[in-house]
């Protein structure tokens, strides 16, 4: 398998002084995801947790929702002219009886490390394909204190081992409503980090993640909101801004969406009923 980091020589200029030194960079390589032997998608990712990434991607696409839906995932040899295994192609085999979506040339996608789907059609598709309804009833399993949310970015950053060496990775983490870290994954693509989190949960038979908070290191795009909803995650928090379509999706599906989570400040864009605001909530 490819390495998570690589070394490159750089020219460093500091206060007019010029020097040459090695620098640690995050690795980025393509991963082709095949479904039952047929090419489905290509994503640029940081090598590692490739099987979880592929599984999580298929959860967000509505293909799988439980560990029983998955037969196996393997690396494909023979992806190069000499027949060697590059560990950059995986084949996902669905269990018997799991419907295989129609894979056409129009359906095949190239996913960059920062892209997302968009548009009203995509929003409608998520709403209709989601396997679980986010629990909006009184006494729902997730009720989180704003102070607990405020502590998550520091806990996320402290657990980012590769980021400390490269400064070039996104991260996604699962927390309990009490702020306990359950899992964290890093990747050059924010959506890949979430797929790795969700894929590991599927492999462990933990979906839906109905008692968890998903914390991401960047912005909250539509695609990340989509992945949260498809995995049954009720709360998505981000250190940066959400997109308008992410807010629309959160409002339509009951997802709690928090952005600009920095220090003790945050913006709640949807699903405020899951935050223990009490009498502190005011309208201006």
Secondary structure, 3 states (H helix, E strand, C coil): CCCCEEEEEEEEEECCEEEEEEEEEECCEEEEEEECCEEEEEEEECCCCHHHHHHHHHHHCCCCCCHHHEEEEEECCCCCCCCCCCCCEEEEEECCCCCCCCCCCCCCEEECCCCCCCCHHHHHHHHHHCCCCCCCCCCCCCCECHHHHHHHHHHHHHCCHHHHHHCCCEEEEEEECCCCEEEEEEECCHHHHHHHHHHHHHHCCCCCCCCEEEEECCCECHHHHHHHHHCCCCEEEECCCECHHHHHHHHHHCCEEEEEEECCEEEEEECHHHECCHHHCCCC
